[in-house]
Amino acid sequence: MAFDYDLFVIGGGSGGVRAARMAAAQGATVALAEEDRMGGTCVIRGCVPKKLMVFASSYRESFRDARSYGWDVEDGAFDWPSFRGRLETELGRLEEVYRSLLNQSGVEIFDSRAALGDPHTVRLSDGIEKTAKHILIATGGHPVRPDLPCADLGITSNDIFHLPELPKSILIVGGGYIACEFACILHGLGVEVTQYYRGAQILRGFDDEARGLVAEMMGERGIDLRLGTNIFEMKRASDHQEGEAKGTASDAAMGASVTAVRERQSVAEASGEYGGKQGPIWVKSTSGQEGVYDQVLFATGRDPNSRGLGLQDLGIELGRRGEIVVDEYSQTKVPSVYAIGDVTNRLNLTPIAIREGMAFVSTVFEGKPTKPDHDLVPSAIFTQPELGTVGLSEEEARDQEEIEVFCTSFRPMQQAFAGRSDRVLMKLVVSRASRKVLGCHIVSAQAGEMIQLAGVAIKMGATKEDFDRTVAVHPTISEEIVTMRSPVRTA
């Protein structure tokens, strides 16, 4: 059978674009369909705009520190519309870079939603059908709202970059890295931030000691972090006030079924009316506390973008959250269909999606069966201070074998001189048997930069003695990672 293309990619994010370009470089005929903006979550509504907001939010403390270092500076006012305009310009530029790279590679682009008609047919939303020998799904994921009446009054991380103005106050619901990053960002930009998390500590799954210090530093900066807390009830503040005035609560919205809530959410999302148009929001927590906030941001999880693709009709298996089930080579149960990135819900990081795309091309178009490597992946959480991590947490490691823990926490020179109480953490988790460093965890400014380099050593199998033999760079924060000589505990 003759096909229109050797490869049709559904999804124009980092993973899909990399796979399309690499396949084209191998001589394959390639097409790619993207229903939204080229660049996907990372470039358009995730890593890139978030990191630019991290940079913007850090200047408030920099101005304060500068005075301690002798600079005659005054705190200025943050101009959100000006920043947002520059941000949108930059994202537009990056989107054009992605399009240009695809065009230069000879990839045909369809600005259209795509679904599968059969194992070799892609149906575009404008009615066009295209055939391909191989189909790669790289549609990413999306933030989800909780099954809570009136949840449509809140916003998600997708919406935060498009607010017409910054709120004066915000409630952030969630304790994962997205919730914590935006709590720090918005606080740095001058927003009064309250954060609810139903668990006992934020950043579940990360090293306990490291996430504990992040939570402590967030609290010291002025973020009102309330653990063991969730939303019990929420509504427009005007509706609540009206109900109070009448001596009865307005229960119409609160009694709505989950189905009705989802319908309202879908309509609001489609019209782009999440947040900013509803007025202040009244919230009652599970602990009985009440508050009124200009915005409520839900950072309560993400689901794969697998709906409406026609997958189950072809026998492609989906997991509990809608993730596409694939084997170790990213292949679905339909041999011609593969999937990579967040839509598979394996390890949801942009560099991983790119690596999975590269492994797919090696397997399918280069004849070199390649499994994407998900082991010892460094990552960073851009809170203030940042958390960088690679390998096993202390808790994970001690469940596997006997370990030694090398750890130090101290006030860094730059912040101590400015009179701040900030502390950093340097931690190595070491196997007592092999002496290999099983995990490294850093809480500090620029932890993301440090953990990238530590990740190289740990990926190579470095031992604690290899770290010890490395000469320290003085005076730096990172020198502590090679100067810790005695374990603080064993397990």
Buried (B, 14 or more C-beta within 10 A) or exposed (E): EEBBBBBBBBBBBBBBBBBBBBBBEBEBBBBBBBBBBBBBBBBBBBBBBBBBBBEBBBBBBEEBBBEEEEEEEEEEEBEBEEBBEEBEEBBEEBBEEBBEBBEEBBBBBBBBBBBBBBBBBBBBEEEEEBBBBBBBBBBBBBBBBBEBBBBBBBBBBBBBBBBEEBBEBBBBBBBBBBBBBBBBBBBBBBBBBBBBBBBEBBBEEBBBBBBBBBBBBBEEBEBBBBBEBBBBBBBBBBBBBBBEEEEEBBEEBBEBEEEEBBEBBEEBBEEEEBBBEBEBBBBBBBEEEEBBBBBBBBBBBBBBBBEEBBBEEBEBEBEEEBBBBBEEBBBBEBEBBBBBBBBBBBBBBBBBBBBBBBBBBBBBBEEEEBEBEEEBBBBBBBBBBBBBBBBBBBBBBBEEEEBBBBBBBEEBEBBEEBEBEBBBBBBBBBBEEEEBBBBBBBBBBBBBBBBBEBBEBBBEEBBBEBBEEBEEEEEEBBBBBBBBEEBEEEB
